[in-house]
Amino acid sequence: MALFYNLLSFISMILSLYMWIVIASAVVTWVNPDPGNPIVRALRGLTEPAYRQIRRVIPTNFGGLDIAPMLLILAILFLQQVVIRSIVGWMSS
């Protein structure tokens, strides 16, 4: 039981880290960065696959504003706040 709880905590921490990566990637797009910059390439490499999956299902471009990062952050928060907490609550009862 403790191992499963630790696994869920680890997954939640990874999701939090990924959420910050998504935020950093969104902020970087506002300043029109050099696409050859290794940090920019790493951020895009980490986030574009998830954005592509979202864009495939939902149109996310509204007048030049891409809401894919916002939808991804909402999905991460849903996983952390609802799914993981529900599992932890179910395990403790």
Summary of the structure (lengths in Angstrom):
residues: 93
radius of gyration: 15.9
end to end distance: 12.0
largest distance: 51.8
contacts: 221
relative contact order: 0.14
helix: 78%
strand: 4%
